């Protein structure tokens, strides 16, 4: 019997965390001794099997020894845990865990699993955990690197290579929902996913207004919760859809909702391999999705040969429509209209929808726990071989990564100084009864874009509450909106019209201005400049 360590930040949240929990059950059922190295201070949401071992990836500046490198501390702790529990195979999930897993490599076999379109995330996540050098050099010393879809693996090969032939597509196991036969379904369209900027449910709501015009009895149900709920609720109200769109939040009986639906819809910016789609397929619900980068085509039985499509493609168990580019007009865009037309197509065409429903159930079985479990146990674990040689080269690269890691104090000094000066100005302004809104009013600026959604952005939003200043959108490298009420884009996307862009990470203002040059003609102003203007 082999001992397996599953290394994951938490057992709550997204698809990677759920995959780790599912694999713990699969491996335990098949006779392996499973240990889950995860942070136990965070609530566990997913069912698991095996022994929990408390381990945190937090890089505190307080090391075990005086002036210790915090990365070295964490790596050493993981090395000790692997030895203590006699780990034969260490499987990590997502880049932070992967980084720690490979740096702590000993005699065990190391498997790194990725769960994203890596080059897309690497554009915005500027850290060693997402560095090209890390992927091209350090990761190559693992026994295996897995990807949740062929799309994700091809993306990796294109950008980072595979000099040791250690990459492989291994699908996540899907939760097969019980197929509750319902021959009298209503015209219900369903979407499942966190209310998050990456999911972009606002495009679906806009498209649904057209669906409603052609199918008056149709309804839209959006399952999930998140920071974008206020924005989505506002949009539903603006479009006059309050009686036709339901948003119950997080529910445990997802299959009951799926059983009622005729069509599953998705509008994500990108999805490595959306589990919600597979769950819909498992109960025979066909899918209409925009052509998001990731594994959606593999799930619907559509090849990658035709790229950058301008018209829909019909697959075995669903339809993809052209990718939806961001837009901020009230009117429906061409891509949103295409999505709406294909949803209507499936709502009205019972014969096609029933054919796709039957194909969907068959497709989902390819991703069942039994199939994926057998792949891991009977193929991967049986055939994986311990890497030999290259010990000296690996140690050089390992030491380079650990020794080059800066302490948080050193890396953040400029930020702390810049923010201290900024807040000092702000406090002086507030003591005089002023606020940032007076700057925008004096400059005749009514519509602004906020760059960066960190703590300074939160202070700015609070300062502007109750004013007439409209936040058109925010630009954030992770496209994550913690505050709600407006869209969030990345700097790679089209920047909408506004009166100016306000940079809140003031310590990076000059670099950000250079990065935006050529992408927009809007005035680009740092938050420090705004406060200076208010003080004059």
Secondary structure, 3 states (H helix, E strand, C coil): CCEEEEECCCCCCCHHHHHHHHHHHHHHHCCCEEEEEECCCCCCCCCCCCEEEECCCCCCCCCCCCCCCHHHHHHHHHHHHHHHCCCCEEEEECHHHHHHHHHCCCCCEEEEECCCCHHHHHHHCCCHHHCHHHHHCHHHHCCEEEECCHHHHHHHHHHCCCCCCCEEECCCCCCCCCCCCCCCCCCEEEEECCCCCCCCHHHHHHHHHHHHHHCCCCEEEEECCCCCHHHHHHHHHHCCCCCCEEEEECCCCHHHHHHHCCEEEECCCEECCCHHHHHHHHCCCEEEEECCEECHHHHHCCCCCCCCCCCCEECCCEEEECCCCCCCCCCCCHHHHHHHHHHHHHHHCHHHHHHHHHHHHHHHHCCCHHHHHHHHHHHHHHHCCCCCCCHHHHHHHHHHHHHCCCCHHHHHHHHHHHHHHHHHHHHHHHHCCCCCHHHHHHCCCCEEEEECCCHHHHHHHHHHCCCCCEEEEEECCCCCCCCCCCEEECCCCCCCCCCEEEECCHHHHHHHHHHHECCECCEEEEHHHHHHHHHC
